[in-house]
Amino acid sequence: MPVPQVIAAAAITTASVPSTESSSSAPNAAASTATSAAAATAGSAAGSSGRHQLRPVKYNYADSFATTYVVSVVGASIAELVTYPLDLTKTRLQIQGEAVAVALTPSPSGSAKPNMQYRGMVATAFGIVREEGALKLWQGVTPALYRHVVYSGVRICSYDLMRKEFAQNGTQALPVWKSALCGVTAGAVAQWLASPADLVKVQIQMEGRRRLMGEAPRVHGAAHAFREIVQRGGVKGLWKGSIPNVQRAALVNLGDLTTYDTIKHMIMDRLHMPDCHTVHVLASVCAGFVAAIMGTPADVVKTRIMNQPTDELGRGLLYRGSIDCLRQTVGKEGFVALYKGFLPCWIRMAPWSLTFWLSFEQIRKMIGASGY
């Protein structure tokens, strides 16, 4: 081979050697980069896992006892303000048949006739507005709100605690008899604690009617009513009528809490519906109806005992107790008198239950709490 060609071939071979080394080193560099990336990813994952393991579990204060108590009081206060005129109308209807509320006046023929006319729910409500003023429909609402600070908070929280104790396998759905036991106990305890505020409320509600009948007012406000009750009967006088009050609350909560809890979970389980407003509306309407049926007779007895006049020792002048009041009411006015005021009672309980449960569930949802 000629010398120039040999020199050219050697030059070409020499030039091609670096290219071969460069191309062979590229896969090694890529492998090294991939290994480093994998190691970095593994280290990052390990660090992230470590951080997650060391991070403490956050406590959900929205589901705490204190938060549930406050939310239940707020929801009950909203419902009370919306439906209070119906409660006042119901109380007036229940009182109008008893002897103390009937003032007898001589008629032209010489016989005595009552000067108070029996009226229905609508006529009673319009009569209050016409004779006393529209704002009188909310007469006594202040002690009613005070009552819910104790009553609603205790009944909702105690029912929730007992339900969790009775729940099986961590589920909230209870058998009906266990739910009924929880509802009766929660309502009785809550009402016994809130009975003084309920007594003040009933007495204030009747003052407008007493003034129209020409009778001297007994109390001039919540504080005055409280002082008068303690002065006449001592501290224990604040619990006058507490037995029928507790009986009534036990029956009402048997209808309200038990029915709402049972119907709500039944709808969600059988119809496969989420925990939404539709479920709340259906369950609360059923709860209000059942509560009205079970609680109205005890409510009539409770209202009459609490409204009766007392002697210097705080003893009632008309009834010796709830059984005596029940006997006199049925004997003088018939069994139907026990359901006097049922329509306004149901009409009030239905929207009260609806307003309360919607407000309660919505507020819990807004603050991040779980469904009740």
C-alpha positions in Angstrom: 0.0 0.0 0.0 1.4 3.4 -0.8 2.6 5.5 2.2 0.1 8.3 1.8 -2.8 5.8 2.0 -1.3 4.1 5.1 -1.0 7.5 6.8 -4.6 8.4 5.9 -5.9 5.1 7.2 -4.1 5.5 10.5 -5.4 9.0 10.9 -9.0 7.8 10.3 -8.6 5.0 12.9 -7.1 7.4 15.5 -10.0 9.9 15.0 -12.6 7.2 15.5 -11.3 6.0 18.9 -12.6 9.0 21.0 -16.0 8.7 19.4 -16.3 5.1 20.4 -15.3 5.9 24.0 -17.8 8.8 24.2 -20.6 6.6 22.9 -19.8 3.8 25.4 -19.6 6.2 28.3 -23.1 7.7 27.7 -25.1 4.6 28.9 -22.9 4.6 32.0 -23.7 8.2 32.8 -27.4 7.6 32.2 -27.4 4.6 34.5 -25.6 6.6 37.1 -28.1 9.5 36.8 -31.0 7.0 37.1 -29.5 5.4 40.2 -29.0 8.8 41.8 -32.6 9.8 41.0 -34.0 6.5 42.4 -31.9 7.0 45.6 -33.2 10.5 45.9 -36.8 9.4 45.4 -36.4 6.6 47.9 -34.8 9.0 50.4 -37.6 11.5 49.8 -40.3 8.8 50.3 -38.6 7.6 53.4 -38.4 11.1 54.8 -42.0 11.8 53.9 -43.0 8.5 55.5 -41.1 9.4 58.6 -42.7 12.8 58.7 -46.2 11.2 58.5 -45.3 8.7 61.2 -44.1 11.4 63.6 -47.0 13.8 62.9 -49.6 13.6 65.8 -53.2 12.8 65.0 -55.3 16.0 65.1 -58.3 16.0 67.4 -61.6 17.0 65.8 -62.9 19.6 68.2 -66.1 20.0 66.1 -67.2 16.6 67.5 -66.3 17.4 71.1 -68.9 17.5 73.9 -68.5 21.3 74.3 -69.0 22.1 70.6 -72.0 19.7 70.4 -73.5 21.4 73.5 -73.1 24.9 72.0 -74.4 24.0 68.6 -77.5 22.3 70.1 -78.3 25.5 72.1 -77.9 27.7 69.1 -80.1 25.5 66.9 -82.7 25.3 69.7 -82.7 29.1 70.1 -83.3 29.6 66.4 -86.2 27.2 66.4 -87.7 28.7 69.6 -87.7 32.2 68.2 -89.3 31.1 64.9 -92.1 29.0 66.5 -92.7 30.7 69.9 -96.0 32.3 69.0 -97.4 28.8 68.4 -96.2 27.8 71.9 -98.0 30.8 73.4 -101.2 30.0 71.6 -101.0 26.4 72.7 -100.6 27.4 76.3 -103.5 29.8 76.2 -105.7 27.0 74.7 -104.7 24.5 77.4 -105.5 27.0 80.2 -108.8 28.4 79.0 -110.8 25.4 80.2 -109.8 25.2 83.8 -111.7 26.8 86.6 -109.2 29.5 87.5 -109.3 30.9 84.0 -113.0 31.3 83.9 -114.5 34.4 85.5 -118.2 34.1 86.0 -120.5 37.1 85.5 -124.2 37.4 86.1 -126.3 37.2 83.0 -129.6 39.2 82.6 -131.5 36.1 83.6 -129.6 35.9 86.9 -127.5 32.8 85.9 -123.8 32.9 85.8 -122.0 32.6 82.5 -118.3 32.6 81.7 -117.1 35.9 80.1 -114.3 34.1 78.4 -115.2 32.6 75.0 -113.7 29.3 73.9 -111.6 29.9 70.8 -109.6 27.8 68.4 -106.0 28.1 67.5 -106.3 30.7 64.8 -108.9 32.8 66.7 -106.7 32.7 69.8 -103.6 33.9 67.9 -105.5 36.7 66.2 -107.2 37.6 69.5 -103.8 38.0 71.2 -102.7 40.3 68.4 -105.9 42.3 68.4 -106.3 42.6 72.2 -102.7 42.7 73.4 -100.5 43.5 70.4 -98.4 41.5 68.0 -95.3 41.6 70.2 -97.2 39.8 72.9 -96.9 36.7 70.8 -93.3 36.5 72.1 -94.2 37.2 75.7 -92.1 34.9 77.9 -89.5 34.1 75.2 -86.6 35.2 77.4 -87.0 32.4 80.0 -87.8 30.0 77.1 -84.3 30.8 75.7 -82.8 30.4 79.1 -84.4 27.0 79.4 -82.8 25.8 76.1 -79.4 26.7 77.4 -79.9 23.8 79.8 -82.5 21.6 78.2 -81.4 21.3 74.6 -77.7 21.1 75.5 -78.2 18.3 78.1 -80.7 16.3 76.0 -78.6 16.2 72.8 -75.3 15.6 74.4 -76.6 12.9 76.9 -78.4 11.1 74.1 -75.3 11.1 72.0 -73.2 9.8 74.8 -75.6 7.0 75.6 -76.0 6.1 72.0 -72.3 5.7 71.6 -72.2 3.5 74.7 -75.0 1.3 73.3 -73.8 1.2 69.7 -72.5 -2.1 68.4 -69.4 -2.5 66.2 -69.0 1.3 66.1 -72.2 1.9 64.2 -74.6 4.7 65.1 -77.8 2.8 64.3 -79.4 1.4 67.4 -82.3 -1.0 67.9 -85.5 0.9 68.6 -85.7 -0.1 72.2 -82.2 1.1 73.0 -82.9 4.4 71.2 -86.1 4.8 73.1 -84.4 4.2 76.4 -81.8 6.8 75.5 -84.4 9.3 74.4 -86.5 8.9 77.6 -83.5 9.2 79.9 -82.0 12.2 78.1 -85.4 14.0 78.0 -86.2 13.4 81.7 -82.8 14.5 83.0 -82.6 17.6 80.8 -86.2 18.7 81.7 -85.6 18.2 85.5 -82.6 20.5 85.3 -84.5 23.1 83.2 -87.7 23.0 85.1 -87.3 26.3 86.9 -87.0 28.2 83.6 -90.0 26.4 82.3 -92.1 27.4 85.3 -91.1 31.1 84.9 -92.0 30.9 81.2 -95.5 29.5 81.7 -96.4 32.1 84.4 -95.2 35.0 82.2 -97.2 33.6 79.2 -100.5 33.9 81.1 -100.0 37.4 82.4 -101.5 39.0 79.3 -104.7 37.0 79.6 -105.0 37.9 83.3 -104.8 41.6 82.7 -107.5 41.4 80.0 -109.7 39.6 82.5 -109.3 42.4 85.1 -107.1 40.3 87.4 -104.1 41.8 89.2 -100.8 40.7 87.5 -98.8 38.2 89.5 -95.4 38.9 87.9 -93.8 41.7 85.8 -90.9 39.9 84.2 -88.6 36.8 84.4 -86.5 38.1 87.3 -89.6 39.1 89.3 -91.3 35.8 88.6 -88.2 34.0 89.8 -88.1 36.0 93.0 -91.8 35.5 93.7 -91.6 31.7 93.3 -88.6 31.5 95.7 -90.3 33.8 98.2 -93.5 31.7 98.2 -92.2 28.2 98.0 -88.5 28.4 98.6 -85.9 26.9 96.3 -87.9 23.7 95.9 -90.8 25.9 94.7 -88.8 26.3 91.4 -89.5 22.6 90.7 -93.3 23.0 91.1 -94.9 20.8 88.5 -91.5 19.1 87.7 -93.0 15.6 87.9 -95.5 16.1 85.0 -92.9 18.2 83.3 -90.3 15.4 83.4 -93.0 12.9 82.3 -93.9 15.1 79.4 -90.3 15.7 78.4 -89.6 11.9 78.6 -92.5 11.2 76.2 -91.6 14.1 73.9 -88.0 13.0 73.5 -89.1 9.4 73.1 -91.0 10.8 70.1 -88.5 13.4 68.9 -85.0 11.9 69.5 -85.9 8.3 69.0 -88.0 8.9 65.9 -85.5 11.3 64.3 -82.6 8.9 64.9 -84.4 5.8 63.8 -86.1 7.3 60.7 -83.0 9.1 59.6 -80.8 5.9 59.6 -83.7 3.8 58.2 -84.0 6.2 55.2 -80.3 6.3 54.6 -79.9 2.5 54.9 -82.9 1.3 53.0 -83.1 4.0 50.3 -79.3 4.4 50.0 -79.6 8.2 50.4 -76.7 10.4 51.7 -76.9 12.4 54.9 -78.6 15.4 53.2 -81.4 18.0 53.8 -84.0 15.7 52.3 -83.3 13.1 54.9 -83.3 15.7 57.7 -86.7 17.1 56.6 -88.4 13.7 56.4 -87.0 12.5 59.7 -87.8 15.8 61.6 -91.4 15.9 60.3 -92.0 12.4 61.5 -90.3 13.2 64.8 -92.5 16.3 65.4 -95.8 14.3 64.7 -94.9 11.4 67.1 -93.7 13.8 69.8 -97.0 15.8 69.6 -99.1 12.6 70.0 -97.1 11.3 72.9 -96.5 14.6 74.7 -99.7 16.6 74.5 -101.6 14.9 77.4 -98.7 15.3 79.7 -98.2 18.9 78.4 -101.8 19.8 79.4 -101.3 18.4 82.9 -97.9 20.1 83.3 -99.2 23.5 82.1 -102.2 23.5 84.4 -100.2 22.5 87.5 -97.6 25.1 86.8 -100.2 27.9 86.2 -102.4 27.2 89.3 -102.3 29.7 92.2 -100.5 28.7 95.4 -100.8 29.4 99.1 -98.2 30.9 101.4 -96.4 27.6 101.5 -96.3 27.2 97.7 -98.9 24.4 97.7 -101.3 24.4 94.7 -104.9 25.4 95.4 -106.5 23.5 92.5 -104.6 20.2 92.1 -102.7 18.0 94.6 -100.5 16.5 91.9 -100.3 15.3 88.4 -102.7 12.3 89.0 -105.3 14.6 90.6 -105.0 17.1 87.7 -105.4 14.3 85.2 -108.5 12.9 87.1 -110.1 16.4 87.4 -109.5 17.3 83.8 -111.0 14.0 82.4 -113.9 14.1 84.9 -114.9 17.7 84.2 -114.0 18.1 80.6 -113.7 14.6 79.1 -110.8 12.7 77.7 -110.6 15.0 74.7 -109.5 17.8 77.0 -106.1 16.0 77.3 -105.5 16.8 73.6 -106.6 20.4 73.9 -104.1 22.3 72.0 -102.9 19.3 70.0 -103.2 21.1 66.7 -101.0 24.1 67.7 -98.8 21.6 69.6 -98.2 19.6 66.5 -98.0 22.6 64.2 -95.4 24.0 66.5 -93.5 20.8 67.1 -93.2 20.0 63.4 -91.6 23.3 62.3 -89.7 23.4 65.6 -88.2 20.0 65.0 -87.6 20.8 61.4 -85.9 24.2 62.2 -83.8 22.7 65.0 -82.5 19.6 63.2 -81.8 21.5 60.0 -80.0 24.2 61.9 -78.2 21.7 64.1 -77.0 19.5 61.2 -76.1 22.5 59.0 -74.0 24.2 61.7 -72.2 20.9 62.4 -71.5 20.5 58.7 -70.1 24.1 58.4 -67.7 23.6 61.3 -66.5 20.2 60.0 -68.3 17.9 62.4 -69.7 14.5 61.5 -73.4 13.8 61.0 -75.4 13.4 64.1 
